[in-house]
Amino acid sequence: MSCERNYPNTQLRDRRFFLSCIAAATCLNATAAHAQANWPWSPMTWTRVDQMIEREFPSVPFISTNTLADQMKTPEPRLIIDVRDIKEFSVSHIEGAIQADSIAKIQTLIEMHPNVKQVVLYCSVGYRSAKYVQQLRLLNKSNVFNLKGSLFAWANEGKPLFAGKAKASRVHPFDAKWGELLKPELRAPI
């Protein structure tokens, strides 16, 4: 005997409507979750990256690439730290940047430069550097900032790249997925 036979038509119709609403909501939630996930076949976009960084590190202050480029034209002492690994750094970096890919190395660099008024950290897109800025801020380092868009944005905007003291024209893309955020002509082979 079917359960439906135990209900009058009105209750059965209301129950079916209620169940179809639950099914529709479940499908919508699954679709939204799918869109939010970092699926390997989803295109990487700056909007997604910015939202992810803002969600994960809401209290991390940032500096724009244009502001940093303007500040680098002044004699004001600043420390620019590239937190990518040495393989990424050796392909290209911002002029004058020092490579340090751990919190201990970064703290040592900051301690070695007590007179700098500003410390700027960057990585490929700003996620790794935001993590380090957050840790440093918790250690009362108030003059530390994350470079918004980091090296990928810097390069995409046509700002100068260096490999040591020589000019460079490509950037290590980290991997194929993250490399989608770089202009194709800027992607170094990995």
GIQUI-V825856 format. One record per residue. PHI is phi in whole degrees, -180 to 180 (* if undefined). Layout:
((PHI) (PHI))
This chain:
((*) (-79) (-64) (-63) (-74) (-82) (-112) (-66) (-53) (-66) (-65) (-63) (-63) (-63) (-66) (-63) (-62) (-60) (-65) (-69) (-66) (-63) (-63) (-65) (-64) (-63) (-64) (-64) (-65) (-65) (-65) (-65) (-63) (-62) (-68) (-77) (-68) (-89) (-67) (-65) (-97) (-80) (-69) (-82) (-132) (-64) (-61) (-62) (-64) (-59) (-64) (-64) (-66) (-65) (-70) (-76) (-133) (-66) (-97) (-80) (-79) (-128) (-127) (-79) (-63) (-66) (-64) (-63) (-60) (-66) (-65) (-67) (-82) (-102) (-80) (-55) (-71) (-144) (-119) (-111) (-117) (-94) (-93) (-72) (-74) (-62) (-64) (-67) (-60) (-67) (-70) (-172) (-161) (-78) (-55) (83) (-71) (-114) (-85) (-156) (-109) (-148) (-64) (-64) (-65) (-65) (-61) (-62) (-60) (-64) (-66) (-75) (-125) (-69) (-90) (-75) (-88) (-143) (-119) (-117) (-106) (-148) (-140) (-79) (-122) (116) (-77) (-62) (-67) (-63) (-61) (-69) (-61) (-60) (-63) (-67) (-64) (-67) (-95) (67) (-93) (-87) (-101) (-107) (-133) (-97) (-80) (-64) (82) (47) (-68) (-63) (-66) (-55) (-69) (-60) (-83) (81) (-76) (-68) (-116) (-135) (-124) (72) (-99) (-88) (-66) (-126) (-125) (-133) (-128) (-66) (-82) (70) (-158) (-62) (-66) (-68) (-61) (-59) (-82) (-94) (-60) (-53) (-71) (-94) (-77) (-78) (-68) (-117))
